[in-house]
Amino acid sequence: MLPNSISKTITLEDGREIIIETGALAKQADGAVMVKMGKSMLLATVVTKKEAGEGVDFLPMSVDYQEKFAASGKIPGGFLKREGRLSDYEILISRMVDRAIRPIFPDDYHADTNITITLMSSDEEVLPDCLAGLAASAALAVSDIPFNGPISEVRVAKIDGSFVINPKPADLERATMELIVAGSEDFILMVEGEGDEISEDEMVEALQFAHEELKRHCQVQKELTKMVGKEVKREYSHEVNDEALFEKMKAELYDKLYDVVSRQIANKQERTDLIKAIKEAFVESLGEEHEYDEGLIGRYFGKVHKEAARNFTLKEKKRLDGRNPDEIRPIWSVVDYLPSAHGSAVFTRGETQSITTCTLGTKLDEQMVDGAVHSGYNKFYLHYNFPGFSTGEVKINRGPGRREVGHGNLAMRALKKVLPPDADNPYTIRIVSDILESNGSSSMATVCAGSLALMDAGIPIKAPVTGIAMGMISDSKSGDYTILSDILGDEDHLGDMDFKVTGTAKGITACQMDLKVEGLDYNVLKEALYQAKKGRLHILDEINKTLSEPRGEFKPHAPRSYNMQIPKELIGAVIGPGGKVIQEIQKDTGATIIIEEVDNVGKINVFSNNQEAMDSAVARIKSIVAQPEIGEVYTGKVKNIMPFGAFVEFMPGKDGLLHISEIKWERLESMDGVLESGEEIAVKLIDVDKKTGKFKLSRKALLPKPEKKDK
């Protein structure tokens, strides 16, 4: 226990403890806690400015989760030997915390805010990602920063038929479902996870189970807030309002905006231009000398537009583009569009479009993961790209940002559940989705296009996967709500929920949910899930018209693979001294050969785009590892001639003695003129010396035995 520290303990059902400690470390931060579970320790700090920046009307918050290599007794790789930019894994955790924390800040809080979560010590039996959200909330709870928390975050998994909170990594390997769930005492805020084609009812049951645990975490944080005396939060004033201007704008613009949204225009740009024209006309009507704040005009215009659009959907049960709430936009797709790719697909749904490729590689193409906690290799990875032109924006391409990493990870989770097991799949698989158009749900377009590209490449997936983004418009006063299938970008912005669900015809493989409204009845959630299922199955029917199952063969230019096993003592013979043998085979045939020892067995993968090269490389390997059998006949080459016989190479790397007495039935007095070096002859293996392992060959055994002459 550190001096002057205050702590609270959360006890899980299995007796494991989570300890929140504050008061001794990082005291110049607005809030700081150390969260402990086993040997795992996360330091979370939060700092925020007192005032908002000029003209800022949003929450400029950054959340950074980082794992120190020293936490697990490692030294970073690379030239600098220090922690660098956040890894994709750290970015994904940062995003999950951000998505859970951001909604609990007051809408009018606009001060620069930074939350930093650092893994200081790791534990092989504790996954730290499920503690990050709790740590961030606890840091806010012990500060004077205003927020509508606390919240917490847990992992819930279904293992051996039962739900488990924050399971150990070894147990998680048996899980049929794994979700990270964040929420407050009253409602769920964020969900992210995957499942083995699970049912909608299973998912709702898992969320309810997780929420009960979250409630206990929130109660402990409230008690900690009292202990440190931070129940009263700082006063702030980050917004200047002009109620008269708002009432003026609402009175003049609401009906005009309602009229535009009620026209149900499918084209996003046309709808945007009409909305923009209304704003420009209003600003022009004020005259050049008006004294109204431009920032307030923009904010109030967005507020009135949002109210008009939401009221239209709730009242008419229609969408901005004219669809019914459960209606999916028109879909078309093609495969084999890119002739040089191993697999490719174009998937278009409304104004959202993805062109996706599938590339097959060898073990040498596996993605290396070198982190403080997670290390190893990935045989399947997916990259998602979102260029500016996809939304008509002028934007310099500076590489993937956090959004791209998050969307790619969701699509990767959705598709990996239907891939063949590693033992049956010799390939490294890379999926790349380039978004060509975007008006909502581009990550789900990636799932659909990725599924088609995998099947086009000939990968034997269990079943096609499709995805859909669900939304919701609700009125907390009346309790009225409308669930929306396949949401537009505007509906995502104007709505209360963004719920992405992916799966096969059998069940759900991945999901991601973000709520923007307090409280979501589980019956409403279940309704949304079943409406999502209906949409997924409709999309599945559409892509099945293009390609319903994996191709029976790979493309002619795709790499072929041949797997074989050899005794581990023969690995050296295939590799050769200094790699000479294997390098020579690869050079002569053009094939790629991967050899490794796994479970005391040599495993060889041969890859080639050319079947003839593949067959040649396999034949040469088989000849090296083939075991000589007594009684077998071989074609050998004379290597050395000695007075007592000749040494003959009868198999690659294997020489045997052809004694002078075994060359002919007739007695030979010498080897002169009998054989020539380099001559090919047929020989029979007649014996192997048990002590020395030397091979004894015979040529005369293959010759007719002369008949005995009568005396």
C-alpha positions in Angstrom: 0.0 0.0 0.0 1.4 3.4 -1.0 1.3 6.3 1.5 -1.8 8.4 1.5 -3.5 6.1 -0.9 -7.2 5.3 -0.9 -8.5 2.1 -2.4 -11.7 0.2 -3.1 -12.1 -3.4 -4.1 -14.4 -5.2 -6.6 -14.7 -8.9 -6.0 -15.7 -11.0 -9.0 -18.0 -14.1 -8.6 -15.0 -16.5 -8.7 -13.2 -14.6 -5.9 -10.7 -12.7 -8.0 -10.3 -9.0 -7.0 -10.0 -5.7 -8.9 -8.5 -3.0 -6.7 -8.8 0.7 -7.5 -6.1 2.8 -5.8 -5.8 6.6 -5.8 -4.1 9.5 -3.9 -0.4 8.6 -4.1 0.5 8.6 -7.8 0.3 11.3 -10.6 -1.2 13.8 -8.2 -0.8 16.8 -10.6 -3.3 15.2 -13.0 -7.0 16.2 -12.5 -7.6 12.5 -11.7 -5.4 9.4 -11.5 -5.9 5.8 -10.4 -4.1 2.6 -10.4 -6.3 -0.4 -11.3 -5.0 -3.8 -10.2 -6.0 -7.3 -11.0 -3.6 -10.1 -10.1 -0.2 -8.8 -11.2 -1.8 -6.6 -13.9 -1.6 -2.9 -13.2 -3.1 0.0 -15.3 -2.4 3.6 -14.5 -5.2 5.9 -15.8 -4.9 9.7 -15.7 -7.3 12.4 -17.0 -6.5 16.1 -17.5 -8.7 18.8 -19.0 -8.5 22.5 -19.6 -10.7 24.8 -17.6 -12.0 26.7 -20.6 -13.1 25.6 -24.1 -11.3 26.9 -27.1 -12.8 29.8 -29.1 -15.5 28.6 -31.5 -15.2 24.9 -30.3 -18.7 23.3 -30.1 -17.7 19.7 -29.5 -15.7 17.7 -27.0 -12.0 17.6 -28.2 -11.1 14.5 -26.3 -8.3 12.0 -26.9 -8.0 8.6 -25.3 -4.6 6.8 -25.5 -4.0 3.3 -24.2 -0.4 2.1 -24.3 1.3 -1.0 -23.0 4.9 -0.6 -21.7 7.2 -3.4 -22.8 8.7 -3.5 -19.3 5.3 -4.5 -18.0 6.0 -8.0 -19.3 9.8 -8.0 -19.0 10.5 -7.2 -22.6 12.7 -4.7 -24.5 11.1 -3.1 -27.6 12.4 -4.2 -31.0 13.6 -1.8 -33.7 16.5 0.6 -33.9 15.3 3.0 -31.2 14.5 0.3 -28.6 11.6 2.4 -27.1 7.8 2.4 -27.3 6.7 4.2 -30.5 3.4 4.9 -32.1 0.4 3.0 -30.8 0.0 -0.5 -32.3 -3.3 -1.4 -34.0 -4.2 -3.4 -30.8 -3.6 -0.4 -28.6 -5.6 1.8 -31.0 -8.6 -0.6 -30.8 -8.6 -0.5 -27.0 -8.3 3.3 -27.1 -11.3 3.4 -29.4 -13.4 1.2 -27.2 -12.7 3.4 -24.2 -13.4 6.5 -26.2 -16.7 5.1 -27.4 -17.8 4.3 -23.9 -16.6 7.4 -22.2 -17.5 10.2 -24.7 -21.3 9.8 -24.3 -21.2 10.4 -20.5 -19.7 13.9 -20.8 -22.3 16.7 -20.8 -23.3 17.9 -24.2 -22.1 21.4 -23.5 -18.7 20.4 -22.2 -16.1 21.5 -24.8 -12.7 21.8 -23.0 -9.7 19.9 -24.4 -9.5 16.6 -22.5 -6.9 13.8 -22.5 -7.3 10.4 -21.0 -4.2 8.2 -20.8 -4.2 4.6 -19.8 -0.9 2.8 -19.4 -0.3 -0.9 -18.7 2.5 -0.8 -16.1 2.6 -4.4 -15.1 1.1 -7.4 -16.9 -0.2 -10.8 -15.8 -0.4 -13.8 -18.2 -3.8 -14.7 -16.7 -5.4 -11.2 -17.0 -6.4 -9.5 -20.2 -5.9 -5.8 -19.6 -8.3 -4.5 -22.3 -11.3 -5.3 -20.2 -10.0 -3.1 -17.4 -9.2 0.0 -19.5 -12.7 1.4 -19.5 -13.1 1.0 -15.7 -9.7 2.7 -15.2 -10.6 5.7 -17.3 -14.0 6.1 -15.5 -12.4 5.7 -12.1 -9.9 8.5 -13.0 -12.8 10.8 -13.8 -14.6 9.7 -10.7 -11.8 10.9 -8.4 -11.5 14.2 -10.3 -13.6 17.4 -10.3 -14.3 17.0 -14.0 -18.1 17.1 -14.7 -19.3 13.8 -16.2 -22.5 11.8 -16.1 -20.9 8.6 -14.9 -19.5 6.4 -13.6 -19.3 3.6 -16.2 -17.3 0.4 -16.4 -16.3 -2.2 -19.0 -16.1 -6.0 -18.8 -15.5 -8.9 -21.1 -18.3 -11.5 -21.0 -17.7 -14.9 -22.7 -19.7 -18.1 -23.0 -17.4 -20.9 -22.0 -18.6 -24.5 -21.7 -22.2 -23.3 -21.9 -21.9 -20.7 -19.1 -21.2 -16.9 -19.0 -18.0 -15.8 -17.4 -16.8 -12.2 -16.6 -13.2 -11.3 -17.5 -12.1 -14.9 -18.2 -8.5 -16.1 -18.2 -6.9 -16.2 -21.6 -6.5 -20.0 -21.5 -10.3 -20.4 -20.8 -11.2 -17.9 -23.5 -9.8 -20.2 -26.1 -12.9 -22.4 -25.5 -15.4 -19.5 -25.8 -18.2 -19.7 -28.3 -18.9 -16.0 -27.8 -16.8 -13.1 -26.5 -18.1 -9.5 -26.0 -16.6 -6.4 -24.5 -19.5 -4.5 -22.9 -19.4 -1.0 -21.4 -22.2 0.7 -19.5 -23.4 2.7 -16.5 -25.7 1.7 -13.7 -28.7 2.4 -15.9 -27.9 1.5 -19.5 -25.5 -0.2 -22.0 -23.2 2.3 -23.9 -20.9 0.2 -26.1 -20.6 -3.4 -27.3 -17.9 -5.0 -29.4 -17.3 -8.7 -29.9 -17.7 -11.9 -31.9 -19.4 -15.3 -31.8 -19.5 -18.7 -33.4 -22.7 -18.1 -35.3 -24.7 -17.4 -32.1 -28.4 -16.5 -31.8 -29.9 -13.1 -31.1 -31.3 -14.4 -27.8 -27.9 -15.5 -26.7 -26.4 -12.1 -27.3 -29.2 -10.3 -25.4 -28.7 -12.8 -22.5 -24.9 -12.0 -22.5 -25.5 -8.3 -22.4 -27.9 -8.6 -19.4 -25.4 -10.8 -17.6 -22.6 -8.3 -18.2 -24.8 -5.3 -17.1 -25.4 -6.8 -13.7 -21.6 -6.8 -13.2 -21.2 -3.3 -14.5 -23.7 -2.0 -12.0 -21.5 -3.3 -9.1 -18.4 -1.6 -10.6 -20.3 1.7 -10.9 -21.5 1.5 -7.3 -17.9 1.0 -6.1 -16.7 4.0 -8.0 -19.4 6.1 -6.5 -18.2 5.1 -3.0 -14.6 5.9 -4.1 -15.8 9.4 -5.2 -17.2 10.0 -1.7 -14.0 8.8 0.0 -11.9 11.3 -1.9 -14.3 14.1 -1.6 -15.0 14.8 -5.2 -18.8 14.7 -5.2 -19.0 18.3 -6.2 -17.7 18.9 -9.7 -16.2 22.1 -11.2 -18.5 24.7 -12.7 -18.0 25.5 -16.3 -19.5 27.6 -19.1 -18.4 26.5 -22.5 -21.3 27.6 -24.6 -22.7 31.1 -25.3 -26.4 30.8 -26.2 -28.8 33.2 -27.9 -32.3 31.8 -27.2 -33.9 34.5 -29.3 -31.8 33.5 -32.3 -32.7 29.9 -31.9 -36.4 30.6 -31.7 -36.1 32.8 -34.7 -34.3 30.1 -36.7 -36.7 27.4 -35.6 -39.8 29.5 -36.5 -38.4 30.4 -40.0 -36.6 27.2 -40.9 -38.3 24.2 -39.3 -41.1 23.9 -41.9 -38.7 24.4 -44.8 -36.3 21.7 -43.5 -39.2 19.3 -42.8 -40.4 19.8 -46.3 -37.0 18.8 -47.7 -36.6 15.7 -45.6 -40.2 14.7 -46.4 -39.4 14.7 -50.1 -37.6 11.5 -49.4 -34.7 12.2 -51.9 -32.4 9.1 -52.3 -29.4 11.1 -53.7 -27.3 12.2 -50.8 -25.7 15.2 -52.7 -29.0 16.5 -54.0 -30.5 16.3 -50.4 -27.4 18.0 -49.0 -27.5 20.8 -51.6 -31.1 21.6 -50.7 -30.4 21.7 -47.0 -27.4 23.9 -47.7 -29.4 26.3 -49.8 -31.9 26.8 -46.9 -29.1 27.8 -44.6 -27.5 30.2 -47.1 -30.8 31.8 -47.8 -31.3 32.4 -44.1 -27.9 33.9 -43.6 -28.5 36.2 -46.6 -31.8 37.3 -45.2 -30.0 38.7 -42.1 -28.1 41.2 -44.2 -24.4 41.8 -44.4 -24.3 43.9 -41.2 -26.0 41.4 -38.9 -24.5 40.8 -35.4 -25.4 37.2 -35.0 -22.6 34.8 -34.2 -21.7 32.6 -37.2 -20.9 29.6 -34.9 -24.3 29.9 -33.2 -26.1 30.0 -36.6 -24.3 26.8 -37.7 -25.1 25.0 -34.4 -28.7 26.1 -34.3 -29.3 25.2 -37.9 -28.0 21.7 -37.2 -30.2 21.4 -34.2 -33.3 22.4 -36.1 -32.4 20.2 -39.0 -31.9 17.2 -36.7 -35.3 17.9 -35.0 -37.1 18.1 -38.3 -35.5 14.9 -39.7 -36.2 12.9 -36.5 -39.8 14.1 -36.2 -40.4 13.1 -39.8 -39.2 9.6 -39.3 -41.1 9.1 -36.0 -44.3 10.6 -37.4 -44.3 9.1 -40.9 -42.3 5.9 -40.3 -40.4 6.8 -43.4 -36.8 7.4 -44.2 -34.9 10.4 -45.6 -34.4 8.5 -48.9 -38.0 7.2 -49.0 -37.5 3.7 -47.7 -39.5 1.9 -45.1 -37.8 1.4 -41.7 -36.8 -2.2 -42.4 -36.1 -1.7 -46.1 -32.6 -2.3 -47.6 -31.1 -0.2 -50.3 -30.7 -1.7 -53.8 -27.7 -4.1 -54.0 -25.5 -5.3 -56.8 -22.2 -7.2 -56.8 -19.7 -8.8 -59.1 -16.7 -11.1 -58.5 -13.5 -11.8 -60.5 -13.5 -8.1 -61.5 -9.7 -7.7 -61.1 -8.1 -10.3 -63.3 -4.7 -10.4 -61.6 -6.0 -10.7 -58.0 -6.4 -14.1 -56.4 -9.9 -13.2 -55.5 -11.9 -9.9 -56.0 -15.4 -8.5 -55.6 -17.3 -5.3 -55.9 -20.2 -4.8 -53.6 -22.6 -1.9 -53.8 -25.5 -1.1 -51.6 -27.2 2.2 -52.3 -24.4 4.9 -52.3 -22.0 2.7 -50.4 -19.4 0.7 -52.4 -16.4 -1.5 -51.7 -13.9 -3.0 -54.0 -12.2 -5.8 -52.1 -9.3 -8.2 -52.9 -8.2 -11.5 -51.4 -4.5 -12.4 -51.7 -3.1 -15.8 -50.8 0.5 -15.9 -49.4 2.9 -18.3 -47.7 4.0 -18.5 -44.1 6.6 -15.9 -45.0 3.7 -13.4 -45.4 2.3 -13.9 -41.9 1.8 -10.7 -40.0 4.3 -10.5 -37.1 2.8 -9.2 -33.8 5.4 -7.9 -31.3 3.7 -6.3 -28.4 4.2 -5.9 -24.7 1.5 -8.5 -24.0 0.6 -10.1 -27.3 3.3 -11.6 -29.6 3.0 -14.1 -32.4 1.8 -14.3 -36.0 -1.5 -13.7 -37.8 -2.4 -15.9 -40.8 -5.4 -13.7 -41.6 -5.6 -10.0 -41.6 -7.9 -7.4 -43.2 -7.1 -3.8 -44.2 -9.8 -1.2 -44.7 -9.1 2.1 -46.6 -11.4 5.1 -46.7 -10.1 7.7 -49.2 -11.5 11.2 -49.3 -13.0 10.8 -52.7 -15.5 8.2 -51.4 -17.5 11.1 -49.9 -16.5 13.7 -52.4 -14.0 15.3 -50.1 -10.7 16.8 -50.9 -8.4 15.1 -48.4 -4.7 14.2 -48.4 -4.1 10.5 -47.9 -2.0 10.2 -44.8 -2.5 6.5 -44.1 -5.0 4.7 -42.0 -6.4 6.5 -39.0 -8.1 5.1 -35.9 -11.4 4.8 -37.7 -9.9 2.7 -40.5 -8.2 0.4 -38.0 -11.5 0.0 -36.0 -13.6 -0.7 -39.1 -11.1 -3.1 -40.5 -10.9 -5.0 -37.2 -14.7 -5.4 -37.1 -14.8 -6.8 -40.6 -11.9 -9.1 -39.8 -13.7 -10.5 -36.8 -16.8 -11.1 -38.8 -15.0 -13.1 -41.5 -12.4 -15.1 -39.5 -15.2 -17.1 -37.9 -15.9 -18.9 -41.2 -12.4 -19.5 -42.3 -11.0 -23.1 -42.3 -8.9 -24.1 -39.2 -5.2 -23.2 -39.4 -4.4 -26.9 -39.6 -6.4 -27.2 -42.8 -5.3 -23.9 -44.3 -1.7 -23.5 -45.5 -2.2 -20.0 -46.7 -1.7 -16.6 -45.2 -4.8 -14.6 -46.3 -4.9 -10.8 -46.7 -8.2 -9.0 -47.5 -8.1 -5.3 -48.6 -11.2 -3.3 -48.8 -11.1 0.1 -50.6 -14.2 2.1 -50.1 -15.1 3.9 -53.4 -18.4 5.4 -52.2 -19.7 5.9 -48.7 -23.1 6.9 -47.4 -23.4 4.8 -44.3 -22.3 1.3 -43.3 -19.0 1.0 -45.3 -17.6 -1.5 -42.8 -20.6 -3.8 -43.5 -20.0 -3.4 -47.2 -16.5 -4.6 -46.5 -17.8 -7.8 -44.8 -20.1 -8.6 -47.8 -17.4 -7.8 -50.4 -14.8 -9.7 -48.3 -17.0 -12.8 -48.1 -17.4 -12.7 -51.9 -13.7 -12.2 -52.5 -12.8 -15.2 -50.3 -15.2 -17.4 -52.2 -13.9 -16.1 -55.5 -10.4 -17.0 -54.4 -11.5 -20.5 -53.7 -11.0 -20.4 -49.9 -13.4 -23.1 -48.4 -15.2 -20.9 -45.9 -18.0 -22.5 -43.9 -20.6 -20.1 -45.1 -21.0 -16.6 -46.7 -21.1 -13.7 -44.2 -23.1 -10.5 -44.6 -23.4 -7.4 -42.4 -25.9 -4.6 -41.7 -25.8 -1.4 -39.7 -28.9 -0.7 -37.6 -30.0 2.7 -36.3 -32.8 4.1 -34.2 -34.7 7.3 -33.8 -36.5 7.7 -30.4 -38.4 10.2 -28.3 -37.7 9.8 -24.5 -40.8 11.8 -23.6 -43.3 9.8 -25.5 -41.5 6.5 -25.6 -41.9 6.3 -29.4 -39.1 4.9 -31.4 -38.3 3.6 -34.9 -35.7 1.0 -35.7 -33.9 1.6 -39.0 -32.2 -1.1 -41.1 -29.2 -0.3 -43.3 -28.7 3.3 -42.1 -27.5 6.2 -44.2 -24.7 8.5 -43.1 -27.2 11.2 -42.1 -29.3 8.7 -40.1 -26.1 7.7 -38.2 -25.5 11.3 -37.4 -29.1 12.2 -36.5 -29.9 8.9 -34.7 -29.6 7.5 -31.3 -27.9 4.1 -32.1 -25.3 2.6 -34.4 -25.6 -1.1 -34.2 -23.6 -3.2 -36.7 -24.3 -7.0 -36.9 -22.6 -9.5 -39.1 -23.4 -13.2 -39.5 -24.2 -16.2 -41.6 -27.6 -17.7 -42.3 -27.0 -19.7 -39.1 -26.1 -16.9 -36.6 -24.1 -13.9 -35.6 -20.3 -13.8 -36.0 -19.5 -10.2 -34.9 -21.2 -7.1 -33.6 -20.5 -3.5 -32.7 -22.9 -1.1 -30.9 -22.7 2.5 -29.9 -25.6 4.2 -28.1 -26.1 8.0 -28.1 -29.2 7.9 -25.9 -29.7 7.1 -22.2 -31.2 3.7 -21.7 -32.2 1.0 -24.2 -34.9 -1.5 -23.3 -33.7 -5.0 -23.8 -37.0 -5.8 -25.7 -36.1 -2.9 -28.1 -32.6 -4.3 -28.5 -34.0 -7.8 -29.2 -36.3 -6.2 -31.8 -33.4 -4.5 -33.4 -31.4 -7.7 -33.5 -34.2 -9.7 -35.2 -34.8 -6.8 -37.7 -31.1 -7.0 -38.4 -31.3 -10.7 -39.0 -34.1 -10.1 -41.5 -31.9 -7.6 -43.3 -28.8 -9.8 -43.2 -30.7 -12.7 -44.8 -32.0 -10.4 -47.5 -28.5 -9.2 -48.3 -27.3 -12.9 -48.2 -29.9 -13.7 -50.9 -28.6 -10.9 -53.0 -24.9 -11.9 -52.9 -25.8 -15.6 -53.4 -27.1 -14.5 -56.8 -23.5 -13.5 -57.6 -21.6 -16.4 -55.9 -23.1 -18.7 -53.2 -20.2 -21.0 -52.4 -16.4 -21.1 -52.8 -15.0 -21.9 -56.2 -13.9 -25.5 -56.5 -10.4 -24.4 -57.8 -8.0 -21.6 -57.3 -7.3 -19.1 -60.1 -4.6 -20.3 -62.5 -2.2 -17.6 -61.2 -3.0 -18.2 -57.5 -0.3 -20.2 -55.5 -0.9 -23.9 -55.0 0.1 -25.5 -51.8 1.3 -29.0 -51.0 1.7 -30.2 -47.4 3.8 -33.1 -46.2 5.3 -34.4 -43.0 8.7 -36.0 -42.5 10.5 -37.4 -39.5 12.3 -34.6 -37.6 15.7 -36.2 -38.1 15.3 -35.7 -41.8 14.8 -31.9 -41.6 18.5 -31.3 -41.9 18.8 -33.5 -45.0 16.1 -31.3 -46.8 17.7 -28.1 -45.7 21.2 -29.2 -46.3 24.5 -27.6 -45.0 23.9 -23.9 -44.7 20.6 -24.3 -46.5 22.3 -25.4 -49.7 19.9 -28.2 -50.6 16.6 -26.3 -50.0 17.9 -23.2 -51.7 19.0 -25.2 -54.7 15.5 -26.8 -55.0 13.8 -23.4 -54.8 16.2 -21.9 -57.4 15.8 -24.8 -59.8 12.0 -25.1 -59.6 10.9 -21.6 -58.6 8.7 -23.0 -55.8 8.7 -21.6 -52.3 9.5 -24.1 -49.6 8.7 -23.6 -45.9 9.9 -26.2 -43.4 9.6 -26.2 -39.6 9.5 -28.6 -36.7 6.1 -28.8 -35.0 5.3 -31.3 -32.3 8.5 -33.3 -33.0 7.5 -33.7 -36.7 8.9 -31.9 -39.7 6.2 -30.0 -41.6 6.8 -28.9 -45.1 4.7 -26.5 -47.2 5.5 -26.1 -50.9 4.0 -23.1 -52.7 4.0 -22.4 -56.4 2.0 -20.6 -59.1 3.1 -23.3 -61.5 1.9 -26.9 -61.1 5.0 -28.3 -62.9 7.3 -26.5 -60.6 5.3 -27.7 -57.6 5.5 -31.3 -58.8 9.3 -31.0 -59.4 10.0 -29.6 -56.0 7.8 -32.2 -54.2 9.5 -35.0 -56.1 13.0 -33.8 -55.1 12.0 -33.5 -51.5 10.4 -36.9 -51.5 13.5 -38.4 -53.0 15.6 -36.9 -50.2 13.4 -38.1 -47.4 12.5 -41.4 -48.9 13.7 -44.3 -46.6 15.7 -47.1 -48.3 14.0 -50.5 -48.2 15.9 -53.8 -48.2 14.9 -55.7 -51.4 14.1 -52.6 -53.4 15.8 -51.9 -56.8 17.3 -48.5 -57.5 19.0 -46.7 -60.3 22.2 -45.5 -58.9 25.2 -43.6 -60.1 28.8 -44.8 -59.6 30.6 -42.2 -57.4 33.9 -43.8 -56.5 35.7 -46.9 -57.7 37.9 -48.7 -55.2 40.0 -51.9 -55.4 37.4 -53.8 -53.5 34.3 -52.4 -55.3 32.5 -49.2 -56.0 30.4 -46.7 -54.0 27.1 -46.0 -55.7 24.7 -43.2 -54.9 21.4 -45.1 -55.1 19.2 -42.3 -53.6 19.9 -38.6 -53.2 22.5 -38.2 -50.4 22.7 -42.0 -49.8 25.7 -44.1 -50.9 26.1 -47.8 -50.7 28.9 -50.2 -51.2 28.7 -52.4 -54.3 31.4 -55.0 -53.3 33.4 -56.5 -56.1 31.8 -59.9 -55.3 28.3 -58.4 -55.9 29.0 -57.0 -59.4 28.8 -60.2 -61.4 28.2 -63.8 -60.7 31.7 -64.5 -62.3 34.7 -63.9 -60.0 36.4 -60.6 -60.7 40.1 -60.3 -60.0 40.2 -56.5 -60.1 38.0 -53.4 -60.8 39.9 -52.4 -63.8 37.5 -51.7 -66.7 34.5 -53.1 -64.9 32.7 -49.8 -64.1 33.2 -46.1 -64.9 32.7 -43.2 -62.6 29.4 -41.5 -63.3 27.9 -44.6 -64.9 24.3 -45.3 -64.1 23.5 -48.9 -63.0 20.6 -50.8 -61.5 21.3 -52.1 -58.0 19.4 -53.9 -55.3 19.6 -53.0 -51.6 20.4 -56.3 -49.9 21.3 -55.3 -46.4 21.8 -52.4 -43.9 24.5 -52.8 -41.2 22.6 -52.5 -37.9 25.6 -51.0 -36.1 27.0 -48.5 -38.7 23.9 -48.0 -40.8 25.9 -48.6 -44.0 24.1 -49.9 -47.1 25.1 -53.0 -49.0 24.2 -53.1 -52.6 24.2 -55.9 -55.2 24.2 -55.8 -59.0 24.5 -59.5 -59.6 21.2 -60.1 -57.8 19.5 -58.5 -60.7 21.4 -60.7 -63.3 20.4 -64.2 -64.3 22.3 -66.8 -62.2 24.5 -68.9 -64.6 23.6 -72.6 -64.7 26.1 -74.9 -63.1 28.2 -76.9 -65.6 28.3 -80.7 -65.3 31.7 -81.9 -64.3 
